[in-house]
Amino acid sequence: MAEERQQLISSAQDMERLGAKFAAEIRIGQGLIVYLKGDLGAGKTTFSRGLLHGFGHQGAVKSPTYTLVESYKQLHHFDLYRLADPEELEYIGVRDYFLDDSICLIEWPEKGRGFLPPADVVLQIQYQGSARLVLFEVGSERGERLVQAVLEKYN
């Protein structure tokens, strides 16, 4: 399960498509935790937008930088960039979001260390000139199946 895989993404549209491919392989009602790591502007929210649109969300998808979390039915999108102390997650009732049937996308998960459950999938997004290199790490069997299915269909 520690095997790392990667995908080169050449545009924001391709990053959204990658998110939509994830959505196509995720079963609603089957919990999943995805950590999104990368520098500012790397594409974490763009990936999240593609995933949400892949689930049929029609509205805008913005990074919940100031609210910490935006919920879309069973899918919760966290942005912990402005979190000063991981303990702040207790004040928003973070544990209530991580249910067996919830899908949680977490940007800047390192800011919540000690208060977040482990990820099924970690996407590490790195700048590669004008493109992005997405490294996929899996942390569970569910994450392994998801990444394998997405990469087989994406390539």
Protein Blocks (a to p, Z undefined) as FASTA:
>chain_A
ZZccddddfbfklmmmmmmmmmmmpcghiacddddeddehilmmmmmmmmmmmnopabdc
ddfkknopacehjaccddfklpmbfklmmmnommmmmcfkbccddehkllmgoiaccdfb
dcddddehjbccdddddfbfklmmmmmmmmmmmZZ
